[in-house]
Amino acid sequence: MDADRITEKLNILADAAKYDVSCASSGSKRKNENKGLGNASNGICHSYTEDGRCVSLLKILLTNHCIFDCAYCVSRKSNDIQRAAFTVQEVVDLTINFYRRNYIEGLFLSSGIFKDADFTMERLVRVAKKLRLEHNFNGYIHLKSIPGASDELMNEAGLYADRLSVNLEMPTEAGLKLLAPDKSHQDMIKPMGYLKNAIIQHTEEKKLFKKAPMFAPAGQSTQVIIGATPEDDNQILHSANYFYKNFKLRRVYYSGYVPVLEDSRLPALNTSVPMVRENRLYQADWLMRNYGFHVSEIVNNSQPHLDLDIDPKLSWAIRNMHEFPVDVNRADLKMILRVPGIGVLSAQKIVSARKFGKLNWDQLKKIGVSVNRARYFITCHSKEFERRDLTGNAIKQFILATSHSKYIKNVQTQLNLF
Amino acid sequence: MTNLIYDGTFEGLLTAVFDVYAHKLGIVKLHQGEYIDGALFDKKLQVITDETRANRVLKTLKVKLSSMGVQRLYAAHLAEIPGEDNNLLGFIRYAIDSDENIEEDYGNKYVMRVSEMVCKIRRERHRMEAFIRFQKLQDGSFYAGIEPDFNVLPLLIRHFKNRYADMKWMIYDLRRKYGIYYDLHDTEFIILDFANNGRPADVVAAYTEDEGIYQHLWKNYFNSVNIASRKNTKLHVRHIPKRYWKHLTEKI
């Protein structure tokens, strides 16, 4: 093995793959069979980069040669960068050796498009097939579905991979037209639709025959870039909701646009990454998936943007003060989940614990409720509760005054005299 | 108040519970360690670990708690978190004294405390599952040294046995000076006599040829996936606290 050459390739192809934010390795239930190598179940983040993102999978491109010219992408045809390509065997060796050392949960393989969609997809599938069949590898494999690839290849990919994903890139079709003129929205949707149906069909078969093969057990996900085109949060979240509902996606990832290229259609190179907005979108996404919120409760035409200074749950609460206060000793789990300062685990603990006796502030604090937020919205077994008739705006000011955002880096401090 | 002194084992803890009920003790304080005669405490009692008595308490606990509840209690004790003996005793007494299963009574301070302990232990176990870095030795087996905050090594066996079924591996707790070894069939506890402290840099002599290459590749990969314009050191350190760095290939 030529270590220097491999190192060089790895640097180029890992660097090009890092803008794909998905790193989930959970949601599969692949077991280690016949004393092989690895399993995939709950997902483990093996390391964290200095920007605080988790490293769970070996995330690389098979190649960064690409026939497309998408404005937002570092690997676009017209960009003058170093190009490289791995062989199938090189990717397999890297995966196995990293996995054995417990560096990774598995492989996330994507690729630039070389020649055409099927040619590229066939290579990706070949890596997965080799890992599964020749090396008895049961770790996590996430393959990118190449838009426009044939149904036969998508089917084969589903049999070997745990998760498949197509990146929508732009939240709307218009945005995609503007920045990626070579790609068609239809081509992207097609494999997604095929996989959705195939997954449903295989799940049905699995119910009837235990021996039926697994098919993409960790489902599908997608990614949208935010801040590169002028879509508002209302459009982004509604389109995410559309894909959750219609394509049964497990996750939609939001990637704040990192300016990497000079282009008149894009934000300038010195624009900062919209990290707060990205964070708020994820919070909103969680509210939709885990807290029982409907997307139009979070954003709608009269509320097209998420608040940047407070989280979307608090924002919803102060717009809907008529729903509060909530008595935590009596209210439904559904309503408790909507209280700012109470998370899913705390809400479940409250519902379990109150069967044994009414809960007071101390107990709520111990359970993990963030009382300095929740106190404006709940009552409990205590004579103390918020008696003032506060407006939503006043509550917002009180909460903002007692907490400071992790994103505001330069907190005003007293002037240094010396 | 009565001071109880026990030997620190789980059987010892259960025997202590037995003694509390046998002697109808009210307020007690449980200590680990050796029984020293003297006027240090006003009233004290040595718990003599007894398997039959411990089993009687365990049998009752199995009726009062779910099997998961008993396991959680065991794990909480096994982890050897200092100063938690009285909370464990309090939890057991509360469980035995109640007519219904109290595992979910998070309003009770003992139940909440045990739940917090289990949470800590789980986090540490999960960290070990993530941060263990195997190194390939010349005989083809894989070695990893760890220094977890709590005694979680026994909780790691199942995960690593399921995952790395086709290779020989050893995980060694350098702080508590014992390890587990998997020989392709079963795992066993072992004690090694290290001349040095067994840190990764010291094992270099026993590497296979390609170990250095893959460590180098991994470090390179780790640096390549970082997005410099999103640097967030506070978050980075929160995810990987510095005390774990000395065993992480990519952070050495």
HADDOCK unambig.tbl for C-alpha pairs under 7 A between the chains (distance, minus, plus):
assign (segid A and resid 3 and name CA) (segid B and resid 213 and name CA) 6.75 0.50 0.50
assign (segid A and resid 7 and name CA) (segid B and resid 217 and name CA) 5.97 0.50 0.50
assign (segid A and resid 10 and name CA) (segid B and resid 221 and name CA) 6.65 0.50 0.50
assign (segid A and resid 11 and name CA) (segid B and resid 220 and name CA) 6.62 0.50 0.50
assign (segid A and resid 11 and name CA) (segid B and resid 221 and name CA) 6.30 0.50 0.50
assign (segid A and resid 11 and name CA) (segid B and resid 224 and name CA) 5.70 0.50 0.50
assign (segid A and resid 14 and name CA) (segid B and resid 221 and name CA) 6.57 0.50 0.50
assign (segid A and resid 14 and name CA) (segid B and resid 224 and name CA) 5.99 0.50 0.50
assign (segid A and resid 14 and name CA) (segid B and resid 225 and name CA) 6.01 0.50 0.50
assign (segid A and resid 15 and name CA) (segid B and resid 224 and name CA) 5.10 0.50 0.50
assign (segid A and resid 15 and name CA) (segid B and resid 225 and name CA) 5.56 0.50 0.50
assign (segid A and resid 18 and name CA) (segid B and resid 225 and name CA) 5.25 0.50 0.50
assign (segid A and resid 32 and name CA) (segid B and resid 162 and name CA) 6.50 0.50 0.50
assign (segid A and resid 32 and name CA) (segid B and resid 163 and name CA) 6.58 0.50 0.50
assign (segid A and resid 35 and name CA) (segid B and resid 165 and name CA) 5.21 0.50 0.50
assign (segid A and resid 35 and name CA) (segid B and resid 166 and name CA) 5.70 0.50 0.50
assign (segid A and resid 36 and name CA) (segid B and resid 165 and name CA) 6.17 0.50 0.50
assign (segid A and resid 36 and name CA) (segid B and resid 166 and name CA) 5.62 0.50 0.50
assign (segid A and resid 37 and name CA) (segid B and resid 163 and name CA) 6.25 0.50 0.50
assign (segid A and resid 37 and name CA) (segid B and resid 164 and name CA) 5.61 0.50 0.50
assign (segid A and resid 37 and name CA) (segid B and resid 165 and name CA) 6.24 0.50 0.50
assign (segid A and resid 37 and name CA) (segid B and resid 166 and name CA) 6.01 0.50 0.50
assign (segid A and resid 38 and name CA) (segid B and resid 163 and name CA) 4.27 0.50 0.50
assign (segid A and resid 38 and name CA) (segid B and resid 164 and name CA) 5.88 0.50 0.50
assign (segid A and resid 39 and name CA) (segid B and resid 163 and name CA) 5.55 0.50 0.50
assign (segid A and resid 44 and name CA) (segid B and resid 130 and name CA) 5.98 0.50 0.50
assign (segid A and resid 45 and name CA) (segid B and resid 130 and name CA) 6.11 0.50 0.50
assign (segid A and resid 46 and name CA) (segid B and resid 130 and name CA) 4.36 0.50 0.50
assign (segid A and resid 46 and name CA) (segid B and resid 131 and name CA) 5.84 0.50 0.50
assign (segid A and resid 48 and name CA) (segid B and resid 236 and name CA) 6.25 0.50 0.50
assign (segid A and resid 48 and name CA) (segid B and resid 239 and name CA) 6.77 0.50 0.50
assign (segid A and resid 48 and name CA) (segid B and resid 240 and name CA) 6.98 0.50 0.50
assign (segid A and resid 49 and name CA) (segid B and resid 222 and name CA) 6.86 0.50 0.50
assign (segid A and resid 49 and name CA) (segid B and resid 226 and name CA) 5.49 0.50 0.50
assign (segid A and resid 49 and name CA) (segid B and resid 236 and name CA) 6.61 0.50 0.50
assign (segid A and resid 50 and name CA) (segid B and resid 226 and name CA) 6.35 0.50 0.50
assign (segid A and resid 50 and name CA) (segid B and resid 231 and name CA) 5.86 0.50 0.50
assign (segid A and resid 50 and name CA) (segid B and resid 232 and name CA) 6.20 0.50 0.50
assign (segid A and resid 50 and name CA) (segid B and resid 233 and name CA) 5.89 0.50 0.50
assign (segid A and resid 50 and name CA) (segid B and resid 236 and name CA) 5.38 0.50 0.50
assign (segid A and resid 51 and name CA) (segid B and resid 226 and name CA) 6.40 0.50 0.50
assign (segid A and resid 51 and name CA) (segid B and resid 227 and name CA) 6.41 0.50 0.50
assign (segid A and resid 51 and name CA) (segid B and resid 228 and name CA) 6.95 0.50 0.50
assign (segid A and resid 51 and name CA) (segid B and resid 230 and name CA) 5.32 0.50 0.50
assign (segid A and resid 51 and name CA) (segid B and resid 231 and name CA) 3.99 0.50 0.50
assign (segid A and resid 51 and name CA) (segid B and resid 232 and name CA) 4.51 0.50 0.50
assign (segid A and resid 51 and name CA) (segid B and resid 233 and name CA) 6.56 0.50 0.50
assign (segid A and resid 51 and name CA) (segid B and resid 236 and name CA) 6.41 0.50 0.50
assign (segid A and resid 52 and name CA) (segid B and resid 232 and name CA) 5.77 0.50 0.50
assign (segid A and resid 52 and name CA) (segid B and resid 233 and name CA) 6.97 0.50 0.50
assign (segid A and resid 52 and name CA) (segid B and resid 235 and name CA) 5.07 0.50 0.50
assign (segid A and resid 52 and name CA) (segid B and resid 236 and name CA) 4.31 0.50 0.50
assign (segid A and resid 101 and name CA) (segid B and resid 133 and name CA) 5.65 0.50 0.50
assign (segid A and resid 101 and name CA) (segid B and resid 134 and name CA) 4.40 0.50 0.50
assign (segid A and resid 101 and name CA) (segid B and resid 135 and name CA) 6.24 0.50 0.50
assign (segid A and resid 102 and name CA) (segid B and resid 132 and name CA) 6.53 0.50 0.50
assign (segid A and resid 102 and name CA) (segid B and resid 133 and name CA) 5.60 0.50 0.50
assign (segid A and resid 102 and name CA) (segid B and resid 134 and name CA) 6.22 0.50 0.50
assign (segid A and resid 103 and name CA) (segid B and resid 133 and name CA) 6.58 0.50 0.50
assign (segid A and resid 349 and name CA) (segid B and resid 106 and name CA) 6.66 0.50 0.50
assign (segid A and resid 352 and name CA) (segid B and resid 104 and name CA) 5.70 0.50 0.50
assign (segid A and resid 352 and name CA) (segid B and resid 105 and name CA) 6.78 0.50 0.50
assign (segid A and resid 353 and name CA) (segid B and resid 104 and name CA) 5.72 0.50 0.50
assign (segid A and resid 353 and name CA) (segid B and resid 105 and name CA) 4.47 0.50 0.50
assign (segid A and resid 353 and name CA) (segid B and resid 106 and name CA) 4.97 0.50 0.50
assign (segid A and resid 353 and name CA) (segid B and resid 107 and name CA) 5.85 0.50 0.50
assign (segid A and resid 356 and name CA) (segid B and resid 105 and name CA) 5.98 0.50 0.50
assign (segid A and resid 359 and name CA) (segid B and resid 107 and name CA) 6.50 0.50 0.50
assign (segid A and resid 363 and name CA) (segid B and resid 107 and name CA) 5.39 0.50 0.50
assign (segid A and resid 367 and name CA) (segid B and resid 106 and name CA) 6.71 0.50 0.50
